Amino acid sequence: MLPTFGARQIATIRTSEVQAWVSGLELAPSTVTVVYGKAAAIFRAAVEDRVIAHSPCTRRIRLPRADGAEVVPMSAEQVRAMVDAVDGRYRALLVLLAGSALRPGEALGVTVERCDFLRRTIRVDRQLVTVAGEPPRLAPTKTPASVRTIPVPSIVLDELAAHLERFGTGELGLIFTDSKGDPIRRNALGHLWRRAATIAGVEGFTPHSLRHYAASVLIDQGASVKAVQRHLGHASATTTLDTYAHLWPDAEDVARRALEAGLAHVVERDDSQAVMQ
C-alpha cells in the first residue's frame, strides 16, 4: 500500500483508486484479500479517530475470486490481431508489452535514456502514475524488486526505433504519448485497447494480459521460475508460482522432451513405425 498511497493525504484517497490498487496487486487472490483487509482496517481506524469522515474501502470494492483464478494467456494469433488492429501510434506500445512482460505503467513510463539499443536491454526503475485531477508523473516502481534491467528482443527495439522516428518523444521524455503529445493515462490506454479488441475480435483481455502472454512465452521456452521472477520484477518466486505454476510443464513432460531431443541425434526415426498415440 505504501508505494501507491504513502505520499498521499489519507482524506484524498478515493474508492476508485483503492479499486485500481487492488486490481493491480500481483498476488494470489487469498493474499490480496488479506492485504486489502489490513488496508481497510487502517481506514476504519482513521474514521474512528475522526481523521476522515468516510472510508474509501466500501462494498463497491471488488476482490479477486479464488475459484477460476488461473491466468489464461492470450495466444500468439490474438496478440498479432491486437497489434494489427490498434492505431499506428500505439502499435509499438503493444509490441513492447508483449515482448518485455512490463506492467502497463512501467511501459508507459519508459524514456529513451532507459533503452540501451546496443545491449538490447531496458532499465525499469520507475512507472507512469496518472491520477484523476492530477498531472501525470513518474514515480518509483511498484516494489523494490520491480527495479530491474531486462533483455529485450531486437524486434521490440526495432519497433521502438521506428516509433521514435515517426512520433518523437513527449512530455517528461516519454516514448509513448497520445495524439496531443501528452502522457497516456490508464483510462485512455483501456479505451484504445477496447477499441482495437472490437476490431480484432479479441475479447476478455486487458493490456495487462500482454504481460501474461510474455510470461507464458518465457515459460514455454524453458525459463526457470527464478528467471521469470526476475524478468517480471516479482518480489518473490512464490508470487510467480501463485500466478503461473499451471503453465510450467510437469517433470515427466520435461524429461520426455529432453530425451526426445537427445535421441533425435542418435536414432533416425521412421515415422511409419512410430507408436500410435
N, C-alpha and C positions, 0 to 999 in steps of 0.2 A: 504493500500500500504506500509506503514512503516514497519510492521513486516517482509515483504518479501524483500523489497529493501532499507530499511532505512540505512543499514550499507554499501551499495554499492556506488561506484563512478558512477555518472549518465551516464558517457560515456561508461561504461562496460555493461550496461543493453541491452539485445538483444530482438528482436521481439519475438522469440520463448519463452523467459522467461516471457514476458508480456502476451503471449497467455496462458501459463501454469497458471499464476496468475489469469487471468480472468476465466479460466475454473474451477479453484478451489474455486471461490467465492461461498459460500453457501447463496445466496441471491436470491430474486425474479428477473426474467430477466430484468424487468424495473429498478430495483435498480442497477443491475450490469451495465446497460447502463449508468446510472448517475455516478456511481463510476468511470467507465472507462473514461467517458468524462472529469472528473476532472483530472485524471492522464494524459490523452492525452494533456490537457491544460498546465500542468506543463512541459511536454516535449517540447511542441511548444514554450513556453516562453524561455526554455533553448536554443532552436535553434535560436530564435530571438536575444538572448543575446550572441550568438556565444560561448556558453559553450560546445555545441555538434554540430556536423555537420548535423546529421540527427536524426529524432525522431524514436524510435522503434515502435511507435504506427502507423502502416501502414494499408493499406487496406487489408492486409493479416489477420489481427486480426478478428476472428470470435466471435461475441457476441451471447449469447443465445437468442432464439426466444421465444416471449411470447406465441404464439399460440402453442398448443400441448405440453406445457412445464411440464405437470403434471408428477410426478415421478411414474413409474410403477415398483413396486418391483419385484425382482426375486421370483419364487416360491420355496418352500422347496425342491421340486424334482430337480429343476435346481441347487440349491446350493449344494445338495448332489452329483449331477453328476459332478460338478466342483471339489469338494473336492476329489472325487474318481479318477478324470482324471489327476489332477495335479501331477507333480513329487513329490515323497515322502518327499523330503527335504522342500517342501513348503506347505505341507498339513496343518500343524499346523497354518501357517500364514493365510490361508483362513478360517480355523475354528475360529481363533481369530477375524478376521474381521467380520464374520457373527454372532459371539456370543458376540460382545462387542460394535459394532457401532463406532469403532475407524476410524478415517481418515487413509488412507494408510500410509501417512508419519508418523503419530503417532504410528501405529502398527510397522512399520519398525524401529522406534526409541526405542522400548521397550527393557529394560535391566532387568536382573534378580532381581536387588535390587528394582525395581519398582513393582514387583509382590509379593503380600502377599498371599502365598498359604494357610496359616492358616485361614485368614479372608476372603479369596476368593475375593480379590479386586486388581485392578491395578491403580497405580498412573500415571496420564497423565500430565506431565509438560514440555514436550519437543517433538520434532519431528526430524526425519532424513531429512536433506536437501542435495540434490545431484544436483549440477550444473555442466554442461559440462565444462571440463577443470579445475575443482577444486576438491580437495579431499572431500569425504563425511564428514559431520559434524552434530553434534547435536545442535539444535537451539531452541529458545522458541517456544511455541505453536502458532497457527495462531492468536489467540486473548487472552487477559487475561481471558475471560470467558471459554476458552478451557482448562484451568488448572482445573483438577478435579480428584476425586477418584471414580472409578466406580465399582459396583458389577459385578462379572464375574461368569458364570455358572461353576460348577465343571467339566463338560465335556471339557470345554475350557482349564482349568488348567491341566487336565489330559493329554490333547494333548501337552501342553507346556512342561510338565514334561517329557513325552516320547521323545519329540523333543530334549530337552536338554541332556537327557541321551544318545541319539544317535549321536547328532552333536556337543554338547557343545556350548560355546559362541565364538564370534569372536571379531574382532576389535571394540574398544570402549565399549566392554562388551555386544554387541548386541546379542539378542537371534536369530534373523534371519539373515543369511548370504548366499552368493552364494556358488557354489561348490568349490571356492578357499578360502572360509572363509572371504571374503570381504563383506562390507555392500551392500545391494541390492539397486541398483539405480532404479529410477522410470521407466526409459525406459526398464530395464530388467524385472521389475515386469509386465509391459504391454506386453512384449514379451512372458513370461511364461503363462500369463493369456490367451492370444490369442491362444497359442498352446493347452492349456487344453480345451479351449472353442471349438476348432475344434474337438477334440477327443470326448468331451461330447455332441456335437451337440447343444450347448447353444450359441446363437448369440445375438448381440445387447446390451451387458452389458460390464461393466468395473470393475476393482477392487473396485471402489467407490460404485458400485451397492450393494456390501455386506453390506455397511453402511446403505443404504436404506432398505435392507432386515431386518436388525436388528431393525431399527426404526419401520418398519411395524409390526414386532412381538411384540414389546413393546406396540404399539397402540392396536393391536388385543387382547392383554391380559389385556387391561383396564388401561394402564398407562395414567396419566394426561398429559396435554400439558407441565406443568412445569416440571414434572418428565422426560419427553422425552427431553426437552430443556437442563436440567442439565446433563443428560446422554450423549447427543451428544456434549455438550460443545458449544451450540449456544449462541450468545451474547444476544439474546432476544427471548421471546416467539413468537414475530412477525415472526422471521426467521423460527422458527419451523412450524408455521401455514402456512407461504408462501409456504413451501416445502411439508408439509404432511397433510394439513387440509382435503383434499379429502379422506384420509384413515380413519379418525375418523367416527364412526357410528353417525347418527343423533340422536336427542333427543328421537324420537319415538322408534328407534331401541334399545337404551339403556333402556328405560322404559319397553319395551316388554321383553327384555332379563331378566331384574331384576325380573319382575313379574312371568315369566315362571319358573325361578329358585326358587323363593319363594313358589309358588303354588305346585311345584313338591313334596314338603314335606308335603303338606296338602291334596291334591286330587290325588287319583290314577287315572291315565289316561287310558281309554280304547281306544286303537288305532283304533279299529274297528268303534268307534263312532266319531273319530276325524273329525273336519271340513275340508272338501276338499279345498285345496288352488288352 
